[in-house]
Amino acid sequence: MSLAIFIGGVVRKSVTEVFTPRNRDVNERMYIHRERLEKEFSRALGDGRNIILLGESGNGKTWLYRKVLVGNYRFYVANCALAGKLGSLVAVINDAVTDGQVSMQVGYKTVKKVGGGIPKIAEGGLQQDNEFIIQRESLLAETLRRAAAGVVSAPIIVFENLEVIFSSPEFMAELASLILLLDDPKYSEFGIKFLIVGTPSGVIEYFSKVPNSDSVSNRLIELPKVTGLSEKQVSEFVKKGYVGELGLSLSDADLITISDHVSNVTLGIAQRVHEYCKYLGYCIEDNDGRYDASLLADADRRWMAEGMRHSYFVVSSRLGRSINVTSRKDQVIFAIGLIRGHMLDAGMIETVVRANFQDAQRVVNLGVAAILRDLSRGDNPLLVLNGGGKYRVADPRYLMCIRLIVVKSRSEGKIIKKVFSIN
């Protein structure tokens, strides 16, 4: 449904129609093409192997595969988060294919609700108004037969949220077995392909350590990791949303300022880009449809208050207590915010600290290694130690908060710790 609001004497689209961070369906008008990934994915669909699509949460994996699949392939989304509840991945596939309308469980035990909502256990078959007994085909075969019915191109079973089962040897072993079974004559006739989507890295390596590892790994192709939007893509997104969709009048300088800020504080993570732009859109809307640079601070506050409350408190708790005094730990946390890669170590951080703070240039031992160890400890660690003295930020939202609330004064070169009232 298209929503319209009256702002500044002009009828405009609603902000929530343009910026849609939680939509599973692709927002076609705001979708940013990733030509290389889309091409690699399209080619992999014609490959005989099953596909692995990985990337950090919020980077746009779902929109990417839906953009390619919708209208071209029949696909079913099997949510791995349901594996614990339903008891097996086969049951999860069945739930996806039948849309939860048919209850079939491994072992041919099913629950039928009879009068008064009292469950009745039925053995040996599926009991409905018309009795249907699976005699010669396994649950998997029957489910795949349903999935493939009436289609010419190979149907695709999408396993979403792989991270939920990645630490479960039982479910991962079942997944490996399912990958092998797709080539069994009993199942290969259906032409099913798996698309495995999630956040964990090292999936191919994991399957290389299971029984029949060569057989499993040879049936998988891993696409390039889905990463955040580039600065150029964020710039394209900002212009498309505010100018093309909302019809705002923004100068080139305004667009550059907004794009640079959005790219910096969101790390280019697609969902966070949508979120931030939504809140900035609200600020512009409340300003009678007019943008000025001061609204970025208002958007920072709204985004922090409504989307990253926990992250704000975690980062704030690690900073020095005094707002006016810059501690060495404050400098280290500021330096962490400047790191562009996924990994950091004491040497990298010390180099950044010395480059940005004159007082650090006069000290031989800055104690950076000890500070990093401290930041990786406690109930809410800011960092995670990966071994070999290498660290990563525990949650990308912590890094976003650092970039928002820990800034350096240009005039004095001191740390400014922004305080947001988000209670």
Backbone hydrogen bonds, N-H to C=O, Kabsch-Sander energy under -0.5 kcal/mol:
donor,donor_aa,acceptor,acceptor_aa,energy
3,L,1,M,-0.6
5,I,12,R,-3.1
7,I,5,I,-0.7
7,I,10,V,-3.0
10,V,7,I,-2.2
12,R,5,I,-3.5
12,R,10,V,-0.6
13,K,245,E,-0.5
14,S,3,L,-1.3
17,E,14,S,-1.0
18,V,14,S,-1.1
18,V,15,V,-0.6
19,F,15,V,-2.9
20,T,18,V,-0.7
23,N,20,T,-0.9
28,E,26,V,-1.4
30,M,27,N,-1.3
31,Y,27,N,-1.0
33,H,31,Y,-0.6
38,E,34,R,-2.9
39,K,35,E,-2.4
40,E,36,R,-2.6
41,F,37,L,-2.6
42,S,38,E,-2.5
43,R,39,K,-2.3
44,A,40,E,-2.1
45,L,41,F,-1.7
46,G,42,S,-0.6
46,G,43,R,-1.0
47,D,44,A,-1.1
50,N,219,R,-3.2
51,I,194,F,-2.5
52,I,221,I,-2.5
53,L,196,I,-3.3
54,L,52,I,-0.5
55,G,198,G,-1.4
56,E,226,V,-0.6
59,N,56,E,-1.8
64,L,60,G,-2.0
65,Y,61,K,-2.4
66,R,62,T,-2.4
67,K,63,W,-2.4
68,V,64,L,-1.4
69,L,65,Y,-2.6
70,V,66,R,-2.3
72,N,69,L,-2.5
73,Y,69,L,-2.5
75,F,73,Y,-0.5
76,Y,156,I,-2.5
78,A,76,Y,-0.7
78,A,158,V,-3.5
79,N,77,V,-0.7
80,C,78,A,-0.7
80,C,160,E,-2.5
82,L,79,N,-2.3
83,A,80,C,-1.7
86,L,82,L,-2.9
87,G,83,A,-2.3
92,V,88,S,-1.3
93,I,89,L,-2.7
94,N,90,V,-2.4
95,D,91,A,-2.3
96,A,92,V,-1.9
97,V,93,I,-2.7
98,T,94,N,-2.5
99,D,95,D,-0.5
100,G,95,D,-1.5
101,Q,98,T,-1.8
104,M,102,V,-0.8
108,Y,105,Q,-1.8
110,T,108,Y,-0.5
110,T,122,A,-1.6
112,K,110,T,-0.5
112,K,120,K,-2.6
114,V,112,K,-0.6
114,V,118,I,-2.3
117,G,114,V,-1.8
118,I,114,V,-0.5
118,I,115,G,-1.0
120,K,112,K,-2.5
122,A,110,T,-2.0
124,G,108,Y,-0.8
125,G,108,Y,-0.9
126,L,132,F,-1.8
127,Q,125,G,-0.6
128,Q,126,L,-0.6
131,E,129,D,-0.6
132,F,126,L,-1.9
134,I,132,F,-0.5
135,Q,133,I,-0.9
142,E,138,S,-2.3
143,T,139,L,-2.4
144,L,140,L,-2.8
145,R,141,A,-2.2
146,R,142,E,-1.9
147,A,143,T,-2.2
148,A,144,L,-2.0
149,A,145,R,-0.9
149,A,146,R,-0.6
151,V,148,A,-1.6
156,I,74,R,-2.1
157,I,193,K,-2.5
158,V,76,Y,-3.5
158,V,156,I,-0.6
159,F,157,I,-0.7
159,F,195,L,-3.0
160,E,78,A,-2.0
160,E,158,V,-0.9
162,L,197,V,-2.1
164,V,161,N,-1.9
165,I,162,L,-1.4
166,F,162,L,-1.1
168,S,165,I,-2.1
172,M,168,S,-2.4
173,A,169,P,-2.1
174,E,170,E,-1.9
175,L,171,F,-2.3
176,A,172,M,-2.3
177,S,173,A,-2.1
178,L,174,E,-2.5
179,I,175,L,-2.2
180,L,176,A,-1.8
181,L,177,S,-2.5
182,L,178,L,-1.4
183,D,180,L,-1.5
184,D,181,L,-1.8
187,Y,184,D,-2.1
188,S,184,D,-3.3
189,E,185,P,-0.7
190,F,187,Y,-1.8
191,G,188,S,-1.6
193,K,155,P,-1.9
195,L,157,I,-2.6
196,I,51,I,-3.3
197,V,159,F,-3.4
197,V,195,L,-0.6
198,G,53,L,-1.7
206,Y,202,G,-2.0
207,F,203,V,-2.4
208,S,204,I,-1.2
209,K,206,Y,-1.7
210,V,207,F,-0.8
213,S,210,V,-0.9
216,V,212,N,-2.1
217,S,213,S,-2.8
218,N,214,D,-2.1
219,R,216,V,-1.6
220,L,217,S,-1.7
221,I,50,N,-2.5
223,L,52,I,-2.5
223,L,221,I,-0.6
226,V,54,L,-2.9
227,T,225,K,-0.8
229,L,268,G,-3.7
234,V,230,S,-2.6
235,S,231,E,-2.2
236,E,232,K,-2.1
237,F,233,Q,-2.4
238,V,234,V,-2.8
239,K,235,S,-2.2
240,K,236,E,-2.4
241,G,237,F,-2.6
242,Y,238,V,-2.5
243,V,238,V,-0.5
243,V,239,K,-1.5
244,G,239,K,-2.0
245,E,240,K,-1.5
246,L,241,G,-2.1
247,G,243,V,-0.6
248,L,242,Y,-3.1
250,L,248,L,-0.9
255,L,251,S,-2.3
256,I,252,D,-2.1
257,T,253,A,-2.4
258,I,254,D,-2.7
259,S,255,L,-2.6
260,D,256,I,-2.7
261,H,257,T,-1.9
262,V,258,I,-2.9
263,S,259,S,-2.7
264,N,260,D,-2.0
265,V,261,H,-2.6
266,T,262,V,-1.9
267,L,263,S,-0.9
269,I,266,T,-1.8
271,Q,58,G,-2.7
272,R,269,I,-0.5
273,V,269,I,-2.4
274,H,270,A,-2.3
275,E,271,Q,-2.3
276,Y,272,R,-3.0
277,C,273,V,-2.4
278,K,274,H,-1.9
279,Y,275,E,-2.0
280,L,276,Y,-2.6
281,G,277,C,-2.3
282,Y,278,K,-2.0
283,C,279,Y,-2.0
284,I,280,L,-2.3
285,E,281,G,-2.6
286,D,282,Y,-2.7
287,N,283,C,-0.9
288,D,285,E,-1.1
289,G,284,I,-2.1
290,R,284,I,-0.7
290,R,287,N,-1.0
295,L,292,D,-2.3
296,L,293,A,-1.6
297,A,294,S,-0.7
298,D,294,S,-1.0
299,A,295,L,-2.5
300,D,296,L,-2.5
301,R,297,A,-2.0
302,R,298,D,-2.3
303,W,299,A,-2.8
304,M,300,D,-2.5
305,A,301,R,-2.7
306,E,302,R,-2.2
307,G,303,W,-2.1
308,M,303,W,-0.7
308,M,304,M,-1.2
312,Y,308,M,-2.3
313,F,309,R,-1.9
314,V,310,H,-2.1
315,V,311,S,-2.4
316,S,312,Y,-2.6
317,S,313,F,-2.0
318,R,314,V,-0.7
318,R,315,V,-1.1
319,L,315,V,-0.7
319,L,316,S,-0.9
327,S,325,V,-0.7
331,Q,327,S,-1.8
332,V,328,R,-2.3
333,I,329,K,-2.7
334,F,330,D,-2.5
335,A,331,Q,-2.3
336,I,332,V,-2.2
337,G,333,I,-1.6
338,L,334,F,-0.6
338,L,335,A,-1.1
339,I,335,A,-0.8
339,I,336,I,-0.9
344,L,391,Y,-2.3
349,I,345,D,-2.2
350,E,346,A,-2.7
351,T,347,G,-1.9
352,V,348,M,-1.7
353,V,349,I,-2.7
354,R,350,E,-2.6
355,A,351,T,-1.6
356,N,352,V,-1.2
356,N,353,V,-0.6
357,F,353,V,-1.8
360,A,357,F,-0.8
361,Q,357,F,-0.7
361,Q,358,Q,-1.0
362,R,358,Q,-0.5
362,R,359,D,-0.8
363,V,360,A,-1.0
366,L,364,V,-0.6
371,I,367,G,-1.8
372,L,368,V,-2.6
373,R,369,A,-2.0
374,D,370,A,-2.1
375,L,371,I,-2.3
376,S,372,L,-0.8
376,S,373,R,-0.8
377,R,374,D,-1.5
382,L,375,L,-2.1
383,L,375,L,-1.8
384,V,392,R,-2.8
386,N,384,V,-0.6
386,N,390,K,-2.9
387,G,390,K,-0.7
390,K,387,G,-1.5
391,Y,344,L,-3.1
392,R,384,V,-1.9
394,A,382,L,-2.4
398,Y,395,D,-1.8
399,L,395,D,-1.1
400,M,396,P,-2.0
401,C,397,R,-2.2
402,I,398,Y,-2.5
403,R,399,L,-2.0
404,L,400,M,-1.1
405,I,401,C,-2.9
406,V,402,I,-2.2
407,V,405,I,-0.6
407,V,416,I,-2.3
409,S,414,K,-3.6
413,G,409,S,-1.8
416,I,407,V,-4.1
417,K,323,I,-0.5
417,K,415,I,-0.6
418,K,405,I,-2.5
418,K,416,I,-0.8
420,F,418,K,-0.5
422,I,420,F,-1.1
